[in-house]
């Protein structure tokens, strides 16, 4: 790589990191200043994700008839129904979002656990399904115990992450742009 090409690479990469960092900080500040709007946006995103996840489970049930499990179908139906409620009634869903997510995660986790127990005779990595089920169940219980705190903490965590990541991206961008101003030492 020539000295000029290396400088351009560092300069352009640094500029991209600076831009991404500024956007991340802006997003974090926006989330922190508009937590209610963030809740509604997350309600829609969650709804679409839950519908997609549920349809995937249902499709898997019909795709592999030799190994299908009614628990896969039940988990899929629960996910689709939860997603439809979130998208159809975002205001009500936002008010009860923590409870909705908690119940959804609990039912989905239990269905995943039962599915993992059914699969353990045929699938070597069944314990990964058990781990996923347990994490999902624990998450559901945490949110059910403290639904408002659980959801607001997710919003606060997202805002904090965005600002911290933005600052780190800007610092990396500045470092790369400074590196572009110095001559490159080429290895022979």
C-alpha positions as CSV (number, residue, x, y, z in Angstrom):
1,X,0.0,0.0,0.0
2,X,1.4,3.4,-1.0
3,X,1.8,6.2,1.6
4,X,-1.0,8.2,-0.2
5,X,-3.4,5.3,-0.3
6,X,-2.8,4.5,3.4
7,X,-3.4,8.1,4.3
8,X,-6.7,8.2,2.3
9,X,-7.8,4.9,4.0
10,X,-7.2,6.2,7.5
11,X,-8.7,9.6,6.7
12,X,-11.9,8.1,5.1
13,X,-12.3,5.4,7.8
14,X,-11.8,8.0,10.5
15,X,-14.4,10.3,8.9
16,X,-16.8,7.4,8.7
17,X,-16.2,6.6,12.4
18,X,-16.8,10.2,13.4
19,X,-20.0,10.3,11.5
20,X,-21.2,7.0,13.0
21,X,-20.2,8.3,16.5
22,X,-22.2,11.5,16.1
23,X,-25.2,9.6,14.9
24,X,-25.0,7.2,17.8
25,X,-24.8,10.0,20.3
26,X,-27.7,11.7,18.6
27,X,-29.7,8.5,18.9
28,X,-28.9,8.1,22.5
29,X,-29.9,11.6,23.4
30,X,-33.0,11.3,21.3
31,X,-34.0,8.1,23.2
32,X,-33.2,9.7,26.5
33,X,-35.3,12.8,25.7
34,X,-38.2,10.9,24.2
35,X,-38.7,7.7,26.2
36,X,-42.4,7.5,25.4
37,X,-41.8,7.7,21.7
38,X,-39.0,5.1,22.1
39,X,-41.5,2.8,23.9
40,X,-43.9,3.1,21.0
41,X,-41.2,2.5,18.4
42,X,-40.0,-0.6,20.4
43,X,-43.6,-1.8,20.6
44,X,-43.8,-1.8,16.8
45,X,-40.4,-3.4,16.4
46,X,-41.2,-6.0,19.0
47,X,-44.5,-6.7,17.3
48,X,-43.0,-7.3,13.9
49,X,-40.2,-9.4,15.3
50,X,-42.7,-11.6,17.4
51,X,-44.8,-12.1,14.3
52,X,-41.8,-13.1,12.2
53,X,-40.5,-15.4,14.9
54,X,-43.9,-17.1,15.3
55,X,-44.4,-17.6,11.6
56,X,-40.9,-19.2,11.4
57,X,-41.9,-21.6,14.2
58,X,-45.2,-22.4,12.5
59,X,-43.4,-22.9,9.1
60,X,-40.9,-25.2,10.7
61,X,-43.8,-27.3,12.2
62,X,-45.2,-27.9,8.7
63,X,-41.8,-28.0,6.9
64,X,-40.4,-31.0,8.8
65,X,-43.4,-33.3,9.4
66,X,-41.3,-36.2,10.6
67,X,-39.9,-34.3,13.5
68,X,-42.6,-31.6,14.1
69,X,-43.7,-30.9,17.6
70,X,-47.0,-29.4,18.7
71,X,-44.9,-27.3,21.1
72,X,-43.2,-25.6,18.2
73,X,-46.7,-24.8,16.8
74,X,-47.9,-23.5,20.2
75,X,-44.8,-21.3,20.6
76,X,-45.4,-20.0,17.1
77,X,-49.0,-19.2,17.7
78,X,-48.2,-17.4,20.9
79,X,-45.6,-15.3,19.2
80,X,-47.8,-14.4,16.3
81,X,-50.7,-13.5,18.6
82,X,-48.5,-11.4,20.8
83,X,-47.0,-9.6,17.8
84,X,-50.5,-8.9,16.4
85,X,-51.6,-7.4,19.7
86,X,-48.6,-5.2,19.9
87,X,-49.0,-3.9,16.3
88,X,-52.8,-3.6,16.4
89,X,-53.0,-1.8,19.8
90,X,-49.7,0.0,20.4
91,X,-51.1,2.3,23.1
92,X,-52.6,-0.4,25.2
93,X,-49.5,-2.6,24.4
94,X,-47.2,0.2,25.5
95,X,-49.1,0.5,28.8
96,X,-48.9,-3.2,29.4
97,X,-45.8,-3.9,27.5
98,X,-43.8,-5.2,30.4
99,X,-46.5,-7.7,31.3
100,X,-47.1,-8.7,27.7
101,X,-43.4,-9.3,27.2
102,X,-43.1,-11.2,30.5
103,X,-46.0,-13.5,29.8
104,X,-44.9,-14.0,26.2
105,X,-41.3,-14.9,27.3
106,X,-42.5,-17.2,30.0
107,X,-44.9,-19.2,27.8
108,X,-42.3,-19.3,24.9
109,X,-39.6,-20.4,27.3
110,X,-41.7,-23.2,28.7
111,X,-42.6,-24.3,25.2
112,X,-38.9,-24.2,24.2
113,X,-38.0,-26.2,27.3
114,X,-40.6,-28.9,26.4
115,X,-39.4,-29.0,22.8
116,X,-35.8,-29.4,24.0
117,X,-36.7,-32.3,26.2
118,X,-38.5,-33.9,23.2
119,X,-35.5,-33.4,21.0
120,X,-32.8,-34.6,23.4
121,X,-33.0,-38.2,22.0
122,X,-32.4,-37.1,18.4
123,X,-30.3,-33.9,18.6
124,X,-26.8,-33.6,20.0
125,X,-27.1,-29.9,20.9
126,X,-30.4,-30.1,22.7
127,X,-28.8,-28.6,25.8
128,X,-28.4,-25.3,23.9
129,X,-32.2,-25.3,23.5
130,X,-32.6,-25.9,27.2
131,X,-30.2,-23.0,27.9
132,X,-32.2,-20.7,25.5
133,X,-35.4,-21.8,27.2
134,X,-34.1,-21.1,30.7
135,X,-32.8,-17.7,29.7
136,X,-36.2,-16.9,28.1
137,X,-38.0,-18.1,31.3
138,X,-35.8,-16.1,33.6
139,X,-36.2,-13.0,31.4
140,X,-40.0,-13.4,31.5
141,X,-40.1,-13.8,35.3
142,X,-37.8,-10.7,35.7
143,X,-40.1,-8.6,33.6
144,X,-43.3,-9.9,35.2
145,X,-42.0,-9.1,38.7
146,X,-41.1,-5.6,37.7
147,X,-42.8,-4.8,34.3
148,X,-42.4,-1.0,34.3
149,X,-38.8,-1.1,35.6
150,X,-37.9,-3.9,33.3
151,X,-39.0,-2.0,30.2
152,X,-37.8,1.4,31.2
153,X,-34.4,-0.1,32.0
154,X,-34.2,-1.4,28.5
155,X,-34.8,2.1,27.1
156,X,-32.3,3.6,29.5
157,X,-29.8,0.9,28.6
158,X,-30.2,1.6,24.9
159,X,-29.7,5.3,25.4
160,X,-26.6,4.8,27.5
161,X,-25.2,2.3,25.1
162,X,-25.7,4.6,22.1
163,X,-24.0,7.6,23.8
164,X,-21.0,5.5,25.1
165,X,-20.6,3.7,21.7
166,X,-20.8,7.1,20.0
167,X,-18.1,8.6,22.1
168,X,-15.9,5.6,21.5
169,X,-16.5,5.8,17.7
170,X,-15.6,9.5,17.7
171,X,-12.4,8.8,19.6
172,X,-11.5,6.0,17.2
173,X,-12.3,8.3,14.2
174,X,-10.1,11.1,15.6
175,X,-7.3,8.7,16.2
176,X,-7.5,7.4,12.6
177,X,-7.7,10.9,11.1
178,X,-4.6,11.9,13.2
179,X,-2.8,8.8,11.9
180,X,-3.7,9.9,8.3
181,X,-1.8,13.1,8.9
182,X,1.4,11.3,9.8
183,X,3.6,9.4,7.3
184,X,3.2,5.6,7.1
185,X,6.0,3.3,8.0
186,X,6.0,0.6,5.4
187,X,7.3,-2.8,6.3
188,X,9.9,-4.1,3.9
